[in-house]
Amino acid sequence: MATPLFSPLAHAQSYNPGVSVSQYVTFGQIGVTFKGSGTPPSFVSQLNQTQSLTILVTAVNPSAKNVTATQTYLYKNGTTQSQILAGNVASGYGNLSIWILAGGLSAGDSLTQGGYGFLGGITETVAKPYAGAVRPVNILVAKNPFYNITAVWDQSTGFLRPACQTSVLTRHH
């Protein structure tokens, strides 16, 4: 019997939803810094006026790998604004963006099966204390001359985690 030249991957990822209906995550104290010339993108102002942001899962179709959620902004002036997030955690299609990934990803995995544009993959998987327990989380660190992003997801659910993050956007003209 011949020995294969390359060993199979130790971690074959299936990119399935890890979230369940009624699960949610709330972010508070959101702050985004814009450095560069020109007018900052509108989402920078929107996020800086946000008191909290909640994402509530409203539907999950495991066989299609689709997730639907309601994203609600509570602004510092007391008003709210909601929008629907819907997408496929395997392909990345839809507007889930980095808010909800597939559950069960690990260091070295891409954010979606086909890769996720400019961000690359998960840098490391570590245990961190939150929500009353020590839990495994996935961390992505992405840096280039235009941005510096550190994002943290719950490994099991794929939810973007409220964490101390640095996101610096730079616009060059």
Helices and strands as residue ranges (DSSP letters): E 24-28, E 33-36, H 42-48, E 50-61, E 66-75, E 80-88, E 124-130, E 133-144, E 147-154, E 167-171
